[in-house]
Amino acid sequence: MSLLNCPECGGLLSTEAESCPHCGYPLRKGGIAGVFKAIAQIPCFVAGLILIFIFLFFGLILLDVYYFHGLLFKLFGVETHVTTF
């Protein structure tokens, strides 16, 4: 169980609360509390694998942009002819 701020009044409330104890703002089932519970249930190694795949994906995009489009060579001042498809 953790605490978060109420979207209506800003008061602290539990992630397991059904409504804000300060203003009575109703919290949806599976809303913010559901997100926190879902994140807490992901094992660390799965979260690590997800991060690795995200970094690989963006790394391949950067490789495409900088290498295959000739920007890497411009960055280091090397003049070469790169064929783009």
Contacts in CASP RR format, 6 or more apart in sequence:
PFRMAT RR
TARGET T0000
AUTHOR 0000-0000-0000
METHOD contacts of the structure
MODEL  1
MSLLNCPECGGLLSTEAESCPHCGYPLRKGGIAGVFKAIAQIPCFVAGLI
LIFIFLFFGLILLDVYYFHGLLFKLFGVETHVTTF
1 14 0 8 1.000
1 15 0 8 1.000
1 16 0 8 1.000
2 14 0 8 1.000
2 15 0 8 1.000
2 36 0 8 1.000
3 12 0 8 1.000
3 13 0 8 1.000
3 14 0 8 1.000
3 15 0 8 1.000
4 12 0 8 1.000
4 13 0 8 1.000
4 15 0 8 1.000
4 32 0 8 1.000
4 36 0 8 1.000
5 11 0 8 1.000
5 12 0 8 1.000
5 13 0 8 1.000
6 12 0 8 1.000
6 13 0 8 1.000
6 20 0 8 1.000
6 22 0 8 1.000
6 23 0 8 1.000
6 25 0 8 1.000
7 25 0 8 1.000
8 20 0 8 1.000
8 23 0 8 1.000
8 24 0 8 1.000
8 25 0 8 1.000
9 20 0 8 1.000
9 22 0 8 1.000
9 23 0 8 1.000
9 25 0 8 1.000
10 22 0 8 1.000
11 20 0 8 1.000
11 22 0 8 1.000
11 23 0 8 1.000
13 20 0 8 1.000
13 21 0 8 1.000
13 22 0 8 1.000
13 27 0 8 1.000
15 32 0 8 1.000
15 33 0 8 1.000
15 34 0 8 1.000
15 36 0 8 1.000
15 37 0 8 1.000
16 33 0 8 1.000
17 27 0 8 1.000
17 33 0 8 1.000
18 26 0 8 1.000
18 27 0 8 1.000
18 29 0 8 1.000
19 25 0 8 1.000
19 26 0 8 1.000
19 27 0 8 1.000
20 27 0 8 1.000
27 33 0 8 1.000
30 37 0 8 1.000
65 71 0 8 1.000
66 72 0 8 1.000
66 75 0 8 1.000
67 82 0 8 1.000
68 82 0 8 1.000
68 84 0 8 1.000
68 85 0 8 1.000
69 82 0 8 1.000
69 84 0 8 1.000
70 82 0 8 1.000
70 84 0 8 1.000
73 79 0 8 1.000
73 80 0 8 1.000
73 82 0 8 1.000
END
